[in-house]
Amino acid sequence: MIRWLIKGMLRDRTRSLFPFIVVTVGVALVIVLVGFMDGVIMGMMDSTAHLDTGHLRVVNKPFYDEEHLNPMDRALGSQKVTGDWLRANSDPEIVWSPRIRWGAIMDVPDERGETRSQTPVMGIALDLLSQDSLELKRLNLAESLTRGRLPNKRGEILVGYQLAQTLALELNRPVTLIGQTFDGGMATDNFTVVGFVRFGIFAMDKKMALIDLVDAQETFYLDDIVTDWLGYLPSYVSFREYDRYRSRLEFQMKTLINLHPSGWAKDDFPIVVSILDQRNIRPIAEKFLVVRKFIIGIFLFLMVVVLWNAGILNGIHRYGEMGIRLAMGETHSHLLLSLVTESFVVGLVGSVAGCVLGGACTYALQEIGLNMGDAFAQSGLMLSDVARARLSVGGFVRGVIPGLTASVLGTFIAGLAIYKRSEANLFREQEAG
C-alpha cells in the first residue's frame, strides 16, 4: 500500500509537485519577509546605537536632564574607576566604550589667519587612535570616508562631508574649535582636518565632527571625565531584551552609587537608559511592530488560503480514487489517515525546501544588503543606506507552521466528504471527471 501511494504521488503532479511548489514558495517568502522587516528595525537600532546612544547608556542624571545644552560641568568623573566597575560587574556580553558629547563653534581661518567662516557644530569624542579600539569598525569610518584619511595622531579631526562643503574646508588645513571647559571657561584649540565622512544621516552630515577622546579631554579640561559610557550588545540580542539588560544593570549600579568614587561630584547620580528610552525610539519600535504584525498577518492569511484550497482541490480531484479504495475494502478512517499523512509529508518536504531557499535569500540580504541610496539619508532618521535582512528563528517558525498545517487541514476537510458519499457516488464523480 505504501509503495502504491508513493508511486501515485510521483506520477500525479497534482498530488505532489503543485502542493510542493506552493509550500516551498510560501514558506520561503514568509522567511524573507520576516527577516527583511526584522533587519530594517534592528538596522535602525544599531545605527542609532553606534552613532549616538549605545544599546545601553550610563550617564550622569544632571547631564542627561540638560543634554541639549551639552553641560560639560555635569559630566561624570572617575573614568577609569567607573569603566573598570562596569566591565567587571555588568553582563559579560556588553562591550563598554567611553565617549564625550561636545558642542562648539568651528572657526575656519583664511591664509592670513583671520576668520573666513564659522558655524556651530555638534561633536563626539571617542577612541580613534588606540590599536584595540572597536570604534572605527563600529562607526564604519574607513568605508564612510568620502575624501582624506582617518586620524593617526593627536590634534586631527573628521567632519561631515556636507559640513565640509558648507564651510569650504580643505584637507590638511587647520580649524579652531571654540567651546566651554569643564569649569565654565572658554575652550579653544586648533585641529587639522584630515577627512570628510558620510554618516548617512542628513543632520549628522551637516553638523557632526569627530575627534579623539584624549584630545577632547585636554581641550575641554575633562581629565579622567567623560559624558557617556555606551554599552553595546551582540547583534543576536533582540531589542525586546534591552529593557531586561537595563533593569539588571540598574540593580547592580546601586553598588557603584554607594561606592561613590572620589572623582564624582557630591550630586552626581549615574543612571542607566536603553536606546528605547532615547530619541523617541520606543514609540517608533512599537508602531513598527504593529505594522509588521499586520503585514505578516495578511501575507500568512493569503498563504494559508492558497494552501487550504490546494488541499481541498487535491482532495476533490481524488474522489474517484477514494471510491476505488473503499470498494477494495479500505476503511474510511484509514483512507482519510493516508490522505492526511500524504499531505503532511508533502508539506514537510516543501517546508524544508522553503527553509533552505528562504534562509539562503535572507542570508544574502543580511550579508550583501539592499542599497537604498539617499532614500534613508534624506529622512533624517538614523538608518543605514544599505537595508539588510536578519535571520531569526521566529521567521522560520512563522513560515513552517502554515506550510505544514494549511494543506493538511484542506486535505482533511475535503477527505471528510467520503463519510457522506457512497462508493457509487464517488465512482460517478470519477466518470464525470
N, C-alpha and C positions, 0 to 999 in steps of 0.2 A: 504493500500500500504506500509506504513512504517513498519507495523508488518510483512508483507510478505518479505520485504527487510532484516529485522533483522534476520528472520528465515533462509533466504538464506545465509546470511553471516556466521551464526553459523554452518550451515550444510556443506557448501562448504569451505573446508580449504584453497583452492587456493585463495579465496576471502578475507579471514580474517587471518588465522593462519600464513601462509607463509609471507605475507607482514608485519604482526605484528612482527614476529621474526626478519626479516631483518631490519626493522626500529629500533627496540629495541637494537639489537646488534650494528648497525651502529652508533646510537646516543651515546650509552654507550662508544664505542671505541673512538669516537671523543672527548668526555669529558675527558676520562682518558688520551688520548694522549696530549691534550692541557694542562691539569692540570700537567702532569709529566714534560713537557718541560718548563712550567712556573715555576714549582718548582725547576728545575735544575738551571735556570738562577738566580732566586731570592735566591736560596741557596748559589750560588757563591757570590752574592751581600752581603747577610747577613753575611756570614763567613768572607769576606774581611772587612766589616764594623765593626764587633765585634772585630776582632783581630788587625785591623790596622787603617782604615781610617775613620770610622764612616760613616753614610749616609750623614751627613754634617760635615764639619770641619772648625773651626775658628782657624787660625794660623797666627802668625806674618809673614809678607811677607819676610823680610830678612832671617828668619829661613827657610821658605818654599823654597826660591831660593837656599839655600845651605844645604838642608835637608840631603843629602848623607854624609855630614861631621858631623852631629849632633852638630851644633854650639850652645852650651849652652848659650853663651853670647847674642844670638839673641832670646831667649825665651821671652814670653810675661808676664809682671809683673801684679800686682794688681789682683791676682787670685780671691779674694773674691768679689771685686767690679765688675770685668768682669763677673764672674759666676752669680752674682745676677742680673746684667743687662740682660744677655742672657735669664735667666729663666723668667724674668718679661716682656721682650719685644719681644721674638721670639714666633713662633706658639706654642700654649699650647700642641700640640701633640708631640713636640720634647723633648726628655729627654737628658740633658747635663751631660757629665762626663769629669772631667779634667784628663789629662794624661801627662806623661813626657817620651819622647823618649831619650834614652841614649845609649852610646856605651862605652865599657871599655874592659880592659884585665882582664880575670878571672885567678887568680893565685891559684893553689891548693898546699898547703903545705904537707910535709910528717910528720912523727912522731916527727922529730926534729925541725919542723917549717920552714924548708927550702923548696924552690920551687921544687915540684915534676913534675908538668906540668902546662902549661898555654896556653891560646888561646884567640883571640879577640871574644867578644860576642856582640850581639845587645840585648837591653833590653827595657822593657816597665815598667813604674811605674804607678800603678793605686790603687784605694782604695780597699784594700784587707781586712781591719780589721774592718771597720765600720759595725754596725749591719744592717743598712738600705741600704748598698751598693748593687747595682744591677750587679756589675762587675763579681762576682763569677758565677752568673747564666748566665750572658751574654756570658762569655767565656766557660761556661760548665766545669769549672775546677774540680769540685768534681768527675764527671764521667770520666774526662780525665787523672786522676792520674793513673800512672802505678805502682808506689810504694810511700810510705810515706803518708803525710797528707798535708792539707792546712795550711798556716801560721796562727797563732793565737796570735802572739805578734811581737813586733818590732824586726828588725835585722834578719829576716828569708827570705829565697829565694827559689823560684821554678825554676827548669831548665828543658829544653827539654830532653827527655829520651835518644836521640841519643847523645846529648852533654854530658850527664852524662856517657854514655858508652865510648865516646872518651877520657874523662879526668879521667875515672875510679873513679867517685865520689862515696862517701859513705854518707848515710843518717846521719844527726845529726853531721856532720863534718864541720869545717869552710872552707870558701873560701874567698879570698880577691879580691875586685874589685878595679882596678886602672884606673882612668879616668881623665877628665878635669873638673874643677869647673867653676862656672858662671863667675868668674873674671879672668880666664885663668890659674889658678894654678893647681897643681896636687891634685886629689881627691883620697883618699884611705880609704877603710872601710871594716870591716870584717862582713860576713853574715854566718848564719848557714843554710846548705842545709836541707830542711825538706821534699821535694817531687820532684818526676820526673813526667813530664807532657807530654802526647802525644797530640800535637796540631793538628795532621793530615795533616800538610803541611811540606814537606821534609825540606825546608830551615829553617823553624822555629824550627823544632825538632832538627836540627843540631847546631843552634846558639842562640836560644832565652832563656832569663831568665826574671823572673818577680819578682819585689819587691814592697813593699808598697809605696804609693805616699809620705808619710811623711818621710820615710827612704831616698828616693831619694832626697827630698828637703834638708835634712840635709847633705847627702853625697856630693852633688854637689853644695851646697851653693845656693839653689834656694828658698830662703824664700819668700813665697807668689807669687811664679813664677811657671808657667807650660809651656810646649811647645805646647800643643794642648788642645782645647776644642772640644770634639767629640759629635755630636748630633745624636740621634737615633730616627727613625720614626717607627710607628706601622707596623706590618707585612702586613696589608692590603693595605698599600700605595705602588703603583707600582713604579718601578724605573723610569718610564716615567714622574712621578710627581716630581722627585728630583730637576730638574732644576727650576721648579716653586717655590719650597720652598727656593732654594738658592737665586733666584732673589729677592724674598720678603725680606729675611734676609739681603741681601746686601744693599737694600734700607734703612732698619732700622739701619744698622750698622753705617751710616753716623752720627747719633746722638751720638753714643758712641765714634766715632773718634773725633768729635768736642768736646766732654766732656774731652777726653784725661786724664784718671786717673793719679794720681800723681806717681804711680809705673811704668808707662811706660817710656821708653827712648824717647828722642826727635824725633828720626826717626822711632819709632815703628808705624807700619801700619797694623792692622789685616785685613785679607781677608777671604772670605768665599768660600770654594770649596766643591763640592759634590764628592761622590765616583766615579762618572763618569769622573771627571777631574783628577783622580789619578790612578796610577798603570796600565795605558793603558786600563782601563775598558770600556771606551766609544766605541772604535773600536770593542772590543770583543762583547759588547752588540749589536752593530749594525749588526755585522756579524751573531750573533746568531739569531737575529730577521729575517734576510733574510732566513737563513736555516730553521727556524721554519715555516715561511710562506710557503716555498717550500714544506716541508714535509707534513704540514697540508693541503696544497692545493692539492697535489697528492692524499692524503687519501680521502679528500672530493670529489674530482672528481670521484674516483673509487666508493665511496659510492653512489653518485648521479647516476652514470651509472647503478649500480646494481638496485637501487630503480626505476629508469626510466624504465629499461627493465622489472622489475617485474610488473610495472603498465601496460606496453604495452601488455605483455603476458597475464596478467589477463583480459585485455580488449578483446584481440583476442579470448581467451577461452570462452568468454561470448557472442560471436556474435549470437549464436542460441537463447539465452535468449533475446537479443535485438530484433531479428526478431519477437519472440512471443509477446513481449510487444508492438512493433509497430503495429502488426496485431490486438491487442486488443484495439487499438485506442490511445495509449500514443504518445504524440508528440515527435519529435526528440529532441527538446531543453530540454523538461522535462526529457527525458531519459538520456541525457548527464549530466544534472544537478544532477540527482540522483546518477549516477556513480561517478561523481567528489566528491559529498558530502560523499558518502560511503568511497571513498579512503581517503578523508580528515579526517574522523572520525578514520579510522584505523591508519593513520599516527599520529594523535593527541594522541591516546591511546598508540601507540608504542613509541612516543617521551616522554610521561610522564614516561612510564616504563623504557625507556632508561636513562632518567634523574635520576631516583631513583637508578638504577643499577650502572650507571657511577659515580654518585655522591657518592655512598657508597664505591665503589672501590677507587675513588680518595681520599676520606676522610681517608680510611685505609692507603693508601700510604702516606698521609700527616702526620698522627699521628705515624705510625709504621716505614715507610720508607723502602728503599731497600738498604741492606748492600752491598756496592761496594768494601769492603775490602781495599786493598792497591792500587787499580787501580787509585783512585784520588790522594792519598797521594804522590805517586811517580811522579805525573805530575808536581809538584811544584806550581800548582795553588791553590788558597785558596778555596778549595772545601771540604765540609764535607765528611767523609767516608760513611755516610748514605744519599742517594739521596731520597728526599721527593717530593711528588706532592704538588700542591697548588690549592685549589678550587677557581674558579673565575666565575663571571657572563659571561665573554666572552666565556668560554668553553661551558657553557650551550647554549648560543646563537648560536655558531658555530655548535653545534650538532642538535639543534631543527629545525633550518631553513631548511637545506636539508632534514631532516626527514619529515617535513610537506609538502614541496613543490615538491620534486622529484617524489614521487609516484603519486601525484595529477596530475602533468604535464604529466607523462607517461600515466595515465588513460585518461586524456583529449585528447591527441593525438590519442590514439587508438580509443577513442569514436567518433572522428571526421569522422571515416570511415562509420558511419551509414548514413551520409549525401550523401555518394557516392554509397551506395548499397541499392538495393530494399529489401523488406521483403522476396521475393522469394530467392534472392541470400543468404541472411542471414540464411534462413531455410536450403538451400542446404549445407552451411558450417557446420550447426549443424549436418546434416545427415552424412556428410563426417567425422566429428569428432567422 
